[in-house]
Amino acid sequence: MGIQGLEYLELANMPFSNVSLHVLEDIQLVYSLNIDKNMAFGQFFINKASVLPFTNFPNLRRISLSSNELRNQCPLLHIKYLQVMDLSNNLFSSIPTYCLPNNADSLNLSRNRIRSVNKDSFGELQHLWVLDLSYNRIVSFKFRALEHQKNLATLHLAGNLLTTLDISFLSFSLKSIVINLQDNPWLCDCDLIMAVCMLESWMDDPVVCSQPAGYSNSSLAELAMSNNFTCLPQLCSQPLQTLLTFIGDQSVEIPCPIITSNLSVIIHWSFTSHRQQLPSIGSELPDSVSVLPHNALFIEHVSLNLTGTYTCWSENGAGRTKFMVNLLVEEQSGTVQKLMEDNTSTVLAKNWKETLSCGNSGCRNNDRSITTRISSLLVALWQLREWKKNILI
């Protein structure tokens, strides 16, 4: 082809046919190779460059394979010194771990069909400075995937389907990473505010709420600093629990594991019987069941007719939080042990309270409201950012 010695080769949007293997020999010394929108040559390059012994590409630092309908199954490119790889606008539905060169420092996987990122998604690739995952379909991003990315400076997550950020319990900090979070359907609650507060760059890239409906299109930072923002009541257990108690048991207490930040918030209980031919659904509790001042359910004397579903809920301006208990009432016998063995999620009602970690006051939070504490933190971060600006000026 007479192209030996070229450093930059542009083969984008060009039809190829009858490609000779000599082409790969001729471009051995290129520094940058662009094969965008060139499916014929793109497939040829991937299939041959990874298996032929003479295709070492010792000088190749940048390669772009954008818009070539590449899918998850593709061989690893054994290009030792490759630094920048563009795989954008293809058909990957997950991170193509086996396609990634180990030493790349910039990876563009934007505008694919990736739905999730888990802790092992990047395999041995640990030297990234820039990672672009924008405009995919990501609903779950496990930040543990970044644990070994010690150099990562920029992460693009804009335009995905993220509603929450799970960055709690990480053994490493994300503060040095600029993270673009725009254009996601964020569920604005206290968990999201606390997560965003842990990111150094959040004020330069405002998070806009999509949910709840009352806060749609509001900036998360403005929302948290306003006096009108209310945190959705939180659960300190799974939302559905099966409990077992026995006929004749006395003084059985079942807490409502809803954490509220305001002592004036009311907890409601309702009961649905399982003993009738047609289950009854109503707000009234059985005669032998009452609600204690700290909102726990109290059963004075257990009888068979108390079998059913007990639901507690609380609501405020942010929405409603609900917890359900399926209460099984049995006679004490050998079949009970088998029932417990067959259903490991079933817990003895008298022991369940001890498994909760909701605090000592009926799952209420007696400190200052969560919103007030978060707002104070946001104000402090804002003041710190302004102080840094003034120092630089």
C-alpha positions in Angstrom: 0.0 0.0 0.0 3.0 2.3 0.3 2.0 3.7 3.7 4.9 2.6 5.7 6.2 5.2 8.1 2.8 6.9 8.7 2.1 7.9 12.3 -1.5 8.9 12.0 -3.9 6.9 9.9 -7.5 7.8 9.3 -9.7 5.0 7.9 -13.0 6.2 9.2 -16.2 5.7 7.2 -14.4 4.0 4.3 -15.5 0.8 2.6 -13.0 -2.0 2.3 -13.0 -5.2 0.4 -10.4 -7.9 -0.3 -8.1 -6.5 2.4 -4.6 -8.0 2.4 -2.8 -9.1 5.5 0.1 -7.0 4.3 -2.0 -3.9 5.3 -1.3 -4.8 9.0 2.4 -5.1 8.3 2.4 -1.7 6.5 0.8 0.1 9.5 2.9 -1.4 12.2 4.5 1.9 13.2 1.4 4.1 13.3 0.9 6.1 16.5 -2.9 6.8 16.1 -5.4 4.6 14.2 -8.9 5.7 13.5 -11.3 2.9 12.2 -14.6 4.6 13.1 -17.7 3.6 11.0 -15.7 1.0 9.1 -17.2 -2.3 10.0 -15.4 -4.3 7.3 -11.9 -3.2 8.2 -12.8 -2.9 11.9 -13.7 -6.6 12.1 -10.7 -7.5 10.0 -8.4 -5.6 12.2 -9.8 -7.1 15.4 -9.8 -10.7 14.1 -6.3 -10.6 12.7 -4.4 -8.2 14.8 -4.9 -10.3 17.9 -3.6 -13.6 16.4 -0.9 -12.8 13.9 2.6 -12.9 15.4 3.9 -9.9 13.5 1.2 -7.4 14.6 2.9 -6.0 17.7 2.2 -2.3 16.8 5.0 -1.1 19.1 4.2 2.6 18.5 0.4 2.5 18.6 -1.0 4.6 21.4 -4.5 5.6 20.3 -7.1 3.5 18.5 -10.7 4.3 17.8 -13.2 1.6 16.8 -16.4 3.7 17.3 -19.6 2.9 15.5 -18.7 -0.6 14.2 -21.5 -2.6 15.8 -19.1 -4.4 18.1 -20.6 -6.7 20.6 -19.5 -8.3 23.9 -17.5 -11.1 22.3 -14.3 -9.7 20.9 -10.7 -10.9 21.4 -8.2 -9.0 23.4 -5.9 -6.6 21.4 -2.4 -7.5 22.5 -1.1 -4.0 22.0 1.3 -3.4 24.8 1.6 0.4 24.9 -2.0 1.3 23.9 -3.1 4.4 26.0 -6.4 5.6 24.5 -9.2 3.3 23.3 -12.5 4.5 21.9 -15.2 1.8 21.7 -18.1 4.3 21.8 -21.4 3.9 19.9 -21.2 0.2 19.6 -23.5 -2.6 20.9 -21.8 -3.7 24.1 -24.4 -4.7 26.8 -21.7 -5.1 29.5 -18.1 -3.9 30.0 -16.1 -5.9 27.4 -13.5 -7.0 29.9 -11.7 -9.3 27.4 -11.4 -6.5 24.8 -9.5 -4.1 27.0 -5.8 -3.6 26.9 -4.3 -3.7 30.4 -2.3 -0.5 30.1 -4.8 1.9 28.7 -5.3 5.2 30.6 -8.4 6.5 28.7 -11.4 4.3 27.8 -14.5 5.5 26.0 -17.5 3.2 26.2 -20.1 5.9 25.8 -23.3 5.3 23.8 -23.4 1.6 24.1 -26.1 -0.6 25.8 -24.3 -1.3 29.1 -26.8 -1.9 31.9 -24.6 -2.5 34.9 -21.0 -2.2 36.2 -19.8 -4.7 38.9 -16.7 -4.8 41.0 -14.9 -7.1 38.4 -15.9 -5.3 35.3 -12.5 -3.9 34.4 -10.4 -7.1 35.0 -6.7 -6.3 35.1 -7.2 -2.8 33.6 -6.0 -0.6 36.5 -4.4 2.5 35.0 -7.3 4.6 33.8 -7.2 8.4 34.1 -10.4 8.9 32.1 -13.4 6.5 32.0 -16.4 7.5 29.8 -19.6 5.5 30.4 -22.0 8.2 29.5 -25.3 7.6 27.7 -25.6 3.9 28.2 -28.4 2.2 30.1 -26.7 1.7 33.4 -29.1 1.1 36.3 -26.5 -0.2 38.7 -23.0 1.1 39.2 -20.9 -0.7 41.9 -18.2 1.8 42.9 -16.0 -1.0 44.1 -15.2 -1.4 40.4 -13.0 1.6 40.9 -11.1 0.3 43.9 -7.9 -0.4 41.9 -8.1 2.7 39.7 -5.6 4.7 41.7 -5.1 7.3 38.9 -8.7 7.8 37.9 -9.4 11.6 37.6 -12.6 11.8 35.5 -15.6 9.5 35.4 -18.5 10.2 33.0 -21.8 8.7 34.1 -24.2 11.2 32.5 -27.2 10.1 30.5 -27.8 6.7 32.2 -30.7 5.3 34.3 -29.2 5.8 37.7 -31.5 6.7 40.5 -29.2 6.2 43.5 -25.5 6.2 44.4 -24.3 3.4 46.5 -20.9 4.6 47.8 -21.3 3.7 51.5 -18.8 1.3 53.1 -16.1 1.9 50.5 -12.5 1.3 51.6 -11.2 4.1 49.4 -12.1 7.7 48.7 -13.7 9.1 45.5 -12.9 12.8 46.4 -10.1 13.1 43.8 -12.4 12.0 40.9 -14.5 14.4 38.9 -17.8 12.6 38.3 -20.3 13.8 35.8 -23.8 12.7 37.0 -26.1 14.8 34.8 -29.2 13.5 33.0 -30.0 10.6 35.2 -33.5 10.0 36.8 -32.3 10.7 40.3 -34.5 9.7 43.3 -33.7 12.6 45.6 -33.7 11.5 49.2 -31.4 11.7 52.2 -29.3 8.8 51.1 -28.5 10.5 47.7 -27.7 13.8 49.4 -25.2 12.1 51.8 -23.7 10.2 48.9 -23.3 13.3 46.8 -21.8 15.2 49.7 -19.0 12.6 49.7 -18.0 13.7 46.1 -15.6 16.6 45.8 -16.9 17.7 42.4 -20.7 17.6 43.0 -21.2 21.4 43.0 -19.6 21.8 39.6 -22.1 19.3 38.2 -25.5 19.8 39.8 -27.7 16.7 40.3 -31.2 17.4 39.2 -34.1 15.4 40.8 -36.6 13.3 38.8 -38.3 11.8 41.8 -40.3 12.2 44.0 -42.7 14.1 41.7 -42.9 17.0 44.1 -39.2 17.7 43.7 -38.9 17.0 40.0 -36.4 19.4 38.2 -35.1 20.7 41.5 -31.4 20.9 42.1 -30.4 18.4 44.9 -28.1 21.0 46.5 -30.8 23.7 46.6 -33.4 21.2 47.8 -31.3 20.1 50.7 -30.6 23.7 51.8 -34.3 24.6 51.6 -36.6 24.5 54.6 -39.2 22.6 52.7 -37.2 19.4 52.0 -38.3 16.4 53.9 -36.6 13.1 54.1 -38.6 10.0 53.2 -38.9 7.8 56.3 -36.3 5.1 56.2 -36.6 1.4 57.1 -34.0 -0.3 59.2 -35.0 -3.8 58.1 -36.2 -5.5 54.9 -39.7 -4.4 53.9 -41.4 -7.8 54.5 -40.8 -10.1 57.4 -42.3 -13.5 58.4 -42.6 -14.0 62.1 -43.7 -17.1 64.1 -45.4 -17.1 67.4 -47.3 -19.8 69.4 -50.8 -20.1 70.8 -50.7 -19.0 74.4 -47.7 -16.8 74.2 -48.0 -13.5 76.1 -46.6 -10.0 75.8 -45.3 -10.3 72.2 -43.9 -7.0 71.0 -43.3 -6.3 67.3 -41.5 -3.0 66.5 -42.3 -0.9 63.4 -38.8 -0.6 61.9 -39.4 2.9 60.3 -36.9 5.6 61.2 -38.3 9.0 61.3 -36.5 12.3 62.0 -39.5 14.0 63.6 -41.1 12.8 66.8 -44.5 14.2 65.7 -44.7 11.9 62.8 -47.5 9.3 63.2 -47.0 5.6 62.6 -50.1 3.8 61.4 -50.9 0.1 61.8 -53.4 -2.1 59.9 -54.4 -5.7 59.9 -55.4 -8.2 57.2 -56.7 -11.6 58.5 -55.7 -14.8 56.9 -58.1 -17.0 58.8 -61.3 -16.0 57.1 -62.5 -17.5 53.8 -62.1 -14.0 52.2 -59.3 -12.0 53.8 -60.5 -8.9 55.6 -58.7 -5.7 54.9 -59.2 -2.9 57.3 -57.5 -0.4 59.6 -58.7 -1.9 62.9 -56.5 -4.2 64.9 -57.8 -7.2 66.7 -59.1 -6.7 70.3 -56.0 -8.2 71.9 -53.6 -6.1 69.9 -52.6 -2.6 70.7 -50.0 0.0 69.8 -47.4 1.1 72.4 -46.3 4.8 72.8 -43.1 4.0 70.8 -45.3 2.6 68.0 -44.5 -1.1 68.5 -47.3 -3.6 68.1 -48.2 -5.3 71.4 -50.0 -8.7 71.5 -51.2 -9.3 75.0 -52.3 -12.9 74.5 -51.6 -14.9 71.3 -54.6 -16.8 69.7 -55.1 -18.5 66.4 -57.3 -15.7 65.0 -54.3 -13.3 65.1 -52.7 -15.0 62.0 -52.4 -12.4 59.3 -50.5 -9.5 57.8 -49.8 -6.5 60.0 -48.7 -3.4 58.1 -47.2 -0.2 59.6 -46.5 2.9 57.6 -45.6 6.5 57.9 -45.7 9.3 55.3 -44.6 12.8 54.8 -44.1 15.3 52.0 -41.5 12.9 50.4 -43.8 9.9 50.2 -44.9 6.8 52.2 -42.7 4.1 53.7 -44.4 0.8 54.5 -43.4 -2.3 56.4 -45.3 -5.6 56.5 -45.2 -8.6 58.9 -46.7 -11.9 58.0 -47.5 -13.3 61.5 -47.8 -17.1 61.7 -49.6 -18.5 64.8 -49.0 -22.2 65.4 -49.3 -24.8 68.2 -45.9 -25.8 69.6 -45.1 -29.2 68.1 -42.4 -31.0 66.2 -43.7 -29.6 62.9 -42.7 -26.1 64.0 -39.0 -27.0 63.9 -39.4 -28.3 60.4 -41.2 -25.1 59.4 -38.3 -23.1 60.6 -35.8 -25.3 58.8 -37.8 -25.1 55.5 -38.2 -21.3 55.6 -34.9 -19.7 56.8 -36.5 -16.2 56.5 -39.0 -17.0 59.3 -38.0 -15.6 62.7 -39.5 -16.2 66.1 -41.5 -13.1 66.9 -40.1 -12.9 70.5 -36.5 -12.8 69.1 -36.9 -10.5 66.1 -36.7 -7.2 68.0 -33.1 -8.1 69.0 -32.0 -8.4 65.4 -32.9 -4.8 64.6 -30.4 -1.9 64.7 -32.8 1.0 64.8 -31.9 2.6 68.1 -33.4 2.3 71.5 -36.5 4.4 71.1 -38.9 2.5 68.9 -36.9 3.1 65.7 -37.1 6.9 66.1 -34.2 9.3 65.7 -34.1 11.7 68.6 -31.2 13.8 67.2 -31.6 16.9 65.1 -33.5 16.2 62.0 -31.6 14.5 59.2 -32.4 17.4 56.9 -30.9 20.0 59.2 -27.6 18.0 59.6 -27.3 17.4 55.9 -28.0 21.1 55.1 -25.3 22.2 57.5 -22.8 19.9 55.8 -23.7 21.2 52.4 -23.3 24.8 53.5 -19.9 23.9 55.0 -18.8 22.3 51.7 -20.0 25.3 49.7 -18.0 27.7 52.0 -14.9 25.5 51.6 -15.2 25.6 47.8 -15.6 29.4 47.8 -12.6 29.7 50.1 -10.5 27.6 47.7 -11.6 29.8 44.8 -10.5 32.9 46.6 -7.1 31.4 47.4 -6.5 30.6 43.7 -7.4 34.1 42.7 
